[in-house]
Amino acid sequence: MKVKEIGKYFVLAVISMAVLYVWYPAVGVTDLGNWNHGLRNVLAGVIFVFAAQLVTGRSLLHSSWRPGLVIFYLWLAAFSYIQAKSGGNWGIRVETLNNDVLTLMPVLVLTFLFEYIGSLCHKARGILGIFNFLLIGYLSLSVFVYMTYYRIFGAGFTSTDMISVLLTNSKEAMEFLQSHLGFGTLALILVAFILYMAFIGYLIIKGSAAGKNGKVPSPVMVRKVVMAVLIIAALVTIAHWIPRIFPAWPYHVAHKYLVGAKAAMAKHDENLKISSLSEVLRKGFQVP
């Protein structure tokens, strides 16, 4: 591999992460010089993306990267903008987006590597493509829900809001959406999401297709080992962080609160019964 090509991979990796540092201050994200939640994450992203390009010989400009790039930038752009605007004039600190960044970076690399492997192995192409479609679909649906909530209330979705959702039945939820958005807007959002997912499906199919000659050169053993390490690292990282972002984390916090509140109420009722029984017994044993 030529030095010029390696340099190209590195520059593209830097640019891919630097885009965030152009967007963040524009929407009100502060403390960008924070090492633990800012610069270190960007450096990790650069290394991750650079290594993936290096072992596959595919730059960020290749179609295999596009499905992951779409959800990577859509998620971070939407959540950073909405959360910063919800923070008022103060905006938000970059550490607020830490979990989102640490989830979406491995998603970007993992979806690319699965696209690459799909182009190498026709038999694995279908299952890897479905995995990418479902993973990106789950994250995309979360973004659409988050943006729709912001459209209604002008603020980001919190764990407190999730408590209200869990206490609401489907009929009440539909009545609420109808009153705040109307069926026309809901239908428009649904159509937009369907078209968006069709576009994602198209990108996945195109990104995992073989080269012009119908074949993709298979990587040497060293590259295969590095690729396997990247895939395992990405899967482990995603499994760790995806429960800590929307909607899984607000749901976890809200569900835990409701379970605790229910237990506390049951305990209160039990104590009240014991107290009442004690009072009856006390009066019963009183000497007239």
Sequence and secondary structure as in RCSB ss.txt:
>XXXX:A:sequence
MKVKEIGKYFVLAVISMAVLYVWYPAVGVTDLGNWNHGLRNVLAGVIFVFAAQLVTGRSLLHSSWRPGLVIFYLW
LAAFSYIQAKSGGNWGIRVETLNNDVLTLMPVLVLTFLFEYIGSLCHKARGILGIFNFLLIGYLSLSVFVYMTYY
RIFGAGFTSTDMISVLLTNSKEAMEFLQSHLGFGTLALILVAFILYMAFIGYLIIKGSAAGKNGKVPSPVMVRKV
VMAVLIIAALVTIAHWIPRIFPAWPYHVAHKYLVGAKAAMAKHDENLKISSLSEVLRKGFQVP
>XXXX:A:secstr
  HHHHHHHHHHHHHHHHHHHHHHHHHTEE TT IIIIIHHHHHHHHHHHHHHHHHT  TTSGGGHHHHHHHHHH
HHHHHHHHHHHTGGG EEGGGGHHHHHHHHHHHHHHHHHHHHHHH HHHHHHHHHHHHHHHHHHHHHHHHHHHHH
HHHSS   HHHHHHHHTS HHHHHHHHHHHTHHHHHHHHHHHHHHHHHHHHHHHHHHTS  TTS      HHHHH
HHHHHHHHHHHHHHHHGGGSTTHHHHHHHHHHHHHHHHHHHHHHHHHHHHHHHHHHHHHTS  
